[in-house]
Amino acid sequence: MGELGLDLRLLLSQAVNFVLIALILHRLLYKPLLANLEARARRVQEGMEKAEEADRLLAEAQARYKDEIERAHREAHEIVEQGTRTAEQHRQELLAAARDEAQQIIAHAQAQAQREIRQGQIALRQEIVDLTIAAASRVIGESLREEEHHRLIEEFLAEASKL
């Protein structure tokens, strides 16, 4: 190899030095650098998994939130409907009570009017009796006995009722 201008010992020592430096670099730089890259890759992967888990949990929470909101809307709607039904029932009860009270007032007023009419008829009849007795006394010129007066008046009233 001398003919080529290469020194075999120098080439051998440089080859040994290269292998030693390659082993030292491999042990001191490559393995730690590779370990750091793998650790970083694991952290990134764990971060991605945690992000995916967080997204999944967020989606579940949003779904639960949406379900709760819908349930709350349904309950509120049911409460409003129940309140409306209760109010309508109460209104119907009040109307029925008012109708009953009005009927009672009307019945009482009618009974009172009937009593007053009867009293008026009795008073009118008595007035007619008194006037008739007075008129008959003047026409006859003398007083009839009270029983005769009443009999005549009753006959007159009976005939007047027929008309």
C-alpha positions in Angstrom: 0.0 0.0 0.0 3.0 2.1 0.2 2.8 2.4 -3.6 -0.4 4.2 -3.3 1.0 6.6 -0.7 -0.9 5.2 2.2 0.6 4.3 5.5 -1.1 1.2 6.8 -0.4 1.9 10.4 -1.7 5.4 10.0 -4.8 4.1 8.3 -5.3 1.5 11.0 -4.8 4.0 13.8 -7.3 6.3 12.1 -9.8 3.5 11.6 -9.4 2.5 15.3 -9.8 6.2 16.3 -12.9 6.5 14.1 -14.5 3.4 15.6 -13.6 4.6 19.2 -15.0 8.1 18.5 -18.1 6.5 16.9 -18.6 4.2 19.9 -18.1 7.1 22.3 -20.4 9.4 20.3 -22.9 6.6 20.1 -22.8 6.0 23.9 -22.5 9.7 25.0 -24.6 11.5 22.3 -26.7 9.2 20.2 -28.2 7.1 23.0 -29.1 10.1 25.3 -30.4 12.0 22.3 -32.4 9.1 21.1 -33.7 8.6 24.7 -34.7 12.3 24.8 -36.4 12.0 21.5 -38.3 8.9 22.5 -39.2 10.6 25.9 -40.5 13.6 24.0 -42.4 11.4 21.6 -44.0 9.6 24.6 -44.9 12.9 26.2 -46.4 14.2 22.9 -48.3 10.9 22.6 -49.5 11.1 26.2 -50.5 14.7 25.6 -52.5 13.7 22.6 -54.1 10.9 24.5 -55.0 13.3 27.3 -56.3 15.8 24.8 -58.4 13.1 23.2 -59.7 12.1 26.7 -60.4 15.7 27.5 -62.3 16.1 24.2 -64.3 12.9 25.0 -65.0 14.2 28.5 -66.0 17.6 27.2 -68.3 16.0 24.7 -69.9 13.9 27.4 -70.3 16.9 29.7 -71.9 18.9 26.8 -74.3 16.0 26.1 -75.2 15.8 29.8 -75.6 19.6 29.9 -77.8 19.5 26.8 -79.9 16.7 28.4 -80.2 18.6 31.7 -81.3 21.8 29.8 -83.9 19.9 27.8 -85.1 18.2 31.0 -85.3 21.6 32.8 -87.3 23.0 29.8 -89.7 20.0 29.9 -90.2 20.4 33.7 -90.7 24.1 33.3 -93.2 23.5 30.6 -95.0 20.9 32.7 -95.1 23.3 35.7 -96.5 26.0 33.5 -99.2 23.7 32.1 -100.0 22.4 35.6 -100.3 26.0 36.8 -102.6 26.8 33.8 -104.7 23.8 34.5 -104.9 24.7 38.2 -105.8 28.3 37.4 -108.5 27.2 35.0 -109.9 24.7 37.5 -109.9 27.5 40.2 -111.6 29.8 37.7 -114.3 27.2 36.9 -114.8 26.7 40.7 -115.1 30.4 41.2 -117.6 30.7 38.3 -119.6 27.8 39.7 -119.7 29.4 43.1 -120.6 32.8 41.7 -123.4 31.1 39.6 -124.7 29.3 42.7 -124.6 32.5 44.7 -126.4 34.4 41.9 -129.0 31.7 41.8 -129.5 31.9 45.6 -129.7 35.7 45.4 -132.3 35.4 42.6 -134.3 32.8 44.4 -134.2 34.9 47.6 -135.2 38.0 45.6 -138.0 36.1 43.9 -139.2 34.7 47.3 -139.1 38.2 48.8 -141.0 39.6 45.8 -143.6 36.9 46.1 -144.0 37.7 49.8 -144.3 41.4 49.0 -146.9 40.7 46.3 -148.9 38.5 48.7 -148.7 41.2 51.3 -149.7 43.8 48.7 -152.6 41.6 47.6 -153.7 41.1 51.2 -153.4 44.8 51.9 -155.2 45.6 48.6 -157.9 43.1 49.5 -158.3 44.6 52.9 -158.5 48.1 51.4 -161.1 46.9 48.9 -163.0 45.3 51.8 -162.9 48.6 53.8 -163.9 50.7 50.7 -166.6 48.3 49.8 -168.0 48.4 53.3 -167.9 52.2 53.4 -169.5 52.4 49.9 -172.2 49.8 50.8 -172.9 51.6 54.1 -173.5 54.8 52.2 -175.6 53.2 49.6 -177.7 51.2 52.0 -177.8 54.1 54.5 -177.4 51.9 57.4 -174.8 49.7 58.8 -175.0 46.0 58.1 -173.7 43.6 60.5 -170.0 42.8 60.2 -170.7 39.2 59.1 -173.1 40.4 56.4 -170.5 42.9 55.2 -167.8 40.2 55.0 -170.1 37.8 53.1 -171.0 40.4 50.6 -167.4 41.4 50.1 -166.2 37.8 49.7 -168.9 37.3 47.0 -167.8 40.5 45.3 -164.2 39.5 45.4 -165.0 36.0 44.1 -166.9 37.5 41.2 -164.1 40.0 40.6 -161.5 37.2 40.5 -163.5 35.4 37.8 -163.3 38.4 35.6 
